Amino acid sequence: MEITYTKQGGYLLPNLTLKETKKRNINKYGRMRLAYLKEYIFI
């Protein structure tokens, strides 16, 4: 695996991407966590 880098302001940052993934159903506790994050973290 080869990682390429981009120079920005004197720093070398890795060029990283995420693979496409399937959307999955979340269970009761996943929905509760998502609701919490939306209410308290992602205002």
Secondary structure as the mmCIF struct_conf table of DSSP 4:
data_model
#
loop_
_struct_conf.conf_type_id
_struct_conf.id
_struct_conf.beg_label_comp_id
_struct_conf.beg_label_asym_id
_struct_conf.beg_label_seq_id
_struct_conf.end_label_comp_id
_struct_conf.end_label_asym_id
_struct_conf.end_label_seq_id
STRN STRN1 TYR A 5 GLN A 8
TURN_TY1_P TURN_TY1_P1 GLY A 9 GLY A 10
STRN STRN2 TYR A 11 PRO A 14
HELX_LH_PP_P HELX_LH_PP_P1 LEU A 18 GLU A 20
HELX_RH_AL_P HELX_RH_AL_P1 LYS A 28 TYR A 36
HELX_RH_PI_P HELX_RH_PI_P1 LEU A 37 ILE A 41
#
